[in-house]
Amino acid sequence: MYSKPKLAFKYIHYLLTAHNGKGHGMHSPFVFELIQNILNDKKHYEEYEKVENLRKNLLADNAIIQVEDFGAGSSVTKSNSRTISSIAKNAAKSKKIGQLLFRMVKYYQPKHIVELGTSLGITSSYLALANPDAVMTTMEGAEEIAKRAKRHFEKLNIAHIELVKGNFDDTLESVIQQFPTIDFSFIDGNHRQKPTERYFQSLLEKTNNNSVMIFDDIHWSSEMEAAWNNIKNHPSVRCSIDLFFIGMVFFRQEFKEKQHFVIRF
Ligand SMILES: C[S@@+](CC[C@H](N)C(=O)[O-])C[C@H]1O[C@@H](n2cnc3c(N)ncnc32)[C@H](O)[C@@H]1O
């Protein structure tokens, strides 16, 4: 993981050099529409409150659970005992990103959604609530965290989500085989280069023209930056959007030439 000053420097560079995020001068109609209708959609959706109430409760929960360390995301603490509040604070995506992912799913209405890295289920809830007709699988290795996440889905009455427990290395292939296609995936666990590239390759088997893949923390470390570069340069990726904290890739054939965008968000 990069040091805090280095990350801050990178973030400032991003803010100064990214496309303005308002759509002005954007020549791609697809990306223009995404900026106007998703990035800049300021409407309030009632589902936001449900998920943010869950987050609020978890941030106040000092219960301690045992957590197995699976990925590279455990730099905050190496201890196996963690409070629910610290997991909610450090692992879950922010409200801003969670709600953006909600709007992505609401807008594109993907039928089959896969999330790698459930944690307590905050972002999973956003994704699932955005399309009640979707079939969603979320994957988590840490046993006690997974148990908690399941409870949270029940509490929010989310029935169309399946949580698959286990190391992605053992579970991803069979999850992928269950789906005819994967329309939307969020890769938010094990932030290392080779595993991230492996997950991309596996998910690629089931992508279609409209699929979206979203990678978390693409500038978090040199390994993640290397993975992001290789993914966005992969021949099957036609368009990529870098929002600094997450990166999106699209496979749409309408992009005759590969296009990369960095957009302020
Ligand atoms: C950053 S958290 C996910 C946060 C969640 N997406 C959210 O925004 O609310 C990453 C999770 O992935 C899990 N994880 C990391 N590497 C894994 C692996 N190889 N197999 C299974 N789970 C893994 C960790 O246990 C952790 O709970």
The ligand as a Gaussian input file, in Angstrom:
#p B3LYP/6-31G(d) Opt

LIG

0 1
 C      -12.698000      -4.388000       1.365000
 S      -13.631000      -5.698000       2.043000
 C      -15.122000      -5.669000       1.105000
 C      -15.984000      -4.489000       1.398000
 C      -17.356000      -4.537000       0.778000
 N      -17.320000      -4.751000      -0.644000
 C      -18.076000      -3.226000       1.049000
 O      -17.817000      -2.233000       0.338000
 O      -18.891000      -3.176000       1.970000
 C      -12.821000      -7.101000       1.384000
 C      -13.337000      -8.425000       1.920000
 O      -12.836000      -9.443000       1.067000
 C      -12.490000     -10.572000       1.841000
 N      -11.419000     -11.282000       1.092000
 C      -10.217000     -10.772000       0.732000
 N       -9.519000     -11.684000       0.035000
 C      -10.288000     -12.796000      -0.047000
 C      -10.124000     -14.062000      -0.647000
 N       -9.009000     -14.377000      -1.295000
 N      -11.124000     -14.946000      -0.543000
 C      -12.264000     -14.638000       0.127000
 N      -12.491000     -13.448000       0.732000
 C      -11.521000     -12.530000       0.634000
 C      -12.009000     -10.020000       3.165000
 O      -12.199000     -10.965000       4.199000
 C      -12.866000      -8.758000       3.318000
 O      -13.963000      -8.999000       4.154000

